[in-house]
Amino acid sequence: MSKCKYCGKEISWLKEGRKFSPIEGDGTVHKCDQMISSLRSIKKMERTSLSPEEIKKYEEAINKKK
């Protein structure tokens, strides 16, 4: 068993297709308030906010690592 990194509750993981879902001890899907608020606070970028030059720079950096 592993622990939720947000609330510390013991959970296990269930693979459904290609997705892993956190499951509590009673078999229900684990969704704590700390996890939900953390996922909402992630800053999201719009594709149109980057210029083509910036996108090219990021792609080159990704390809160099490989």
C-alpha positions in Angstrom: 0.0 0.0 0.0 1.2 3.5 -0.7 0.2 6.9 0.8 -1.5 9.8 -0.9 1.1 12.6 -1.2 -1.5 15.2 -0.5 -3.4 13.9 2.6 -1.3 10.9 3.7 -4.1 8.4 3.6 -3.2 4.8 2.6 -4.3 4.0 -1.0 -3.6 1.4 -3.6 -3.5 1.8 -7.4 -5.8 0.1 -9.9 -5.0 0.1 -13.6 -8.0 0.7 -15.9 -6.9 0.6 -19.5 -3.9 2.9 -19.7 -4.8 5.0 -16.6 -4.0 4.3 -13.0 -6.6 5.3 -10.4 -6.0 5.7 -6.6 -8.3 3.4 -4.6 -9.0 3.6 -0.9 -9.1 0.5 1.4 -12.9 0.1 1.0 -12.7 0.0 -2.8 -13.9 3.6 -3.6 -11.9 6.0 -5.8 -9.7 8.3 -3.6 -10.4 12.0 -4.1 -9.2 14.2 -1.3 -9.8 18.0 -1.1 -6.1 18.7 -1.0 -5.5 16.8 -4.3 -8.4 18.6 -6.0 -7.3 22.1 -4.9 -3.7 21.3 -5.9 -4.8 20.2 -9.4 -6.8 23.4 -9.8 -3.9 25.6 -8.9 -1.7 24.3 -11.7 -1.0 27.1 -14.2 -2.1 26.2 -17.7 -0.7 27.7 -20.8 -2.6 28.4 -24.0 -1.0 27.4 -27.2 -1.5 30.8 -28.7 0.5 32.4 -25.8 3.8 31.2 -27.2 5.5 32.5 -30.3 6.7 30.1 -33.0 10.3 30.9 -32.1 9.7 30.0 -28.4 8.1 26.7 -29.5 11.1 25.9 -31.7 13.5 26.6 -28.8 11.6 24.2 -26.5 11.4 21.5 -29.2 15.2 21.7 -29.9 15.9 21.4 -26.1 13.7 18.3 -25.9 15.4 16.7 -28.9 18.9 17.4 -27.5 18.2 15.5 -24.4 17.4 12.4 -26.4 
